[in-house]
Amino acid sequence: MTTLTLLYDPACGLCRRVQGWLAEQPKLVELKMIPIKTDAARRRYPQLNHELTSEDLTAISDQGAVYFGPKAWLMVLWTLCRYHDWSYRLASPELLPTTRRVVSLVSQHRYQISRAAGLSR
C-alpha cells in the first residue's frame, strides 16, 4: 500500500483538529483526507454507502480495502512513523477489545467532545 485515504467529518471540531494533526505527522504511507458526503468523496468511491461514512471513520487503501471504525483508526496509526508500532500493539488480542470500545465511544460522542473541548464552529 502506498496511499490510505481517510474520509473525515468536517462538521466535527474534533475531526477537523485530528485531520490537521494528521497532516503534520511524519508518515510511512501517504495519507489523503477527503471530507465525508462531498461530491469528491462520492465520485472517488461510488461503491461506498456514504451515509455510513458519517457514523464512523472510514479509510480506503489504494488497493480498494475499506476499513471502518476501530480498524480504520488502526490503519491510520499504521501510516504514521511515530505510531506505527502502536497500531500493532492496539490490534493485539489483549488490547483490541479495549481499542474497539474506546474508539467507538469517542466516535459516538465526537460532537459532544468537540463542544466540551471548545472545538465547535
ABEGO torsion letter per residue (X at the ends): XABBBBBBBAABAAAAAAAAAAAABBBABBBBBBBBGBAAAAAABAABBAAAAAABBBBBBAAGBBBBEAAAAAAAAAABAAAAAAAAAAABAAAAAAAAAAAAAAAAAAAAAAAAAGABX
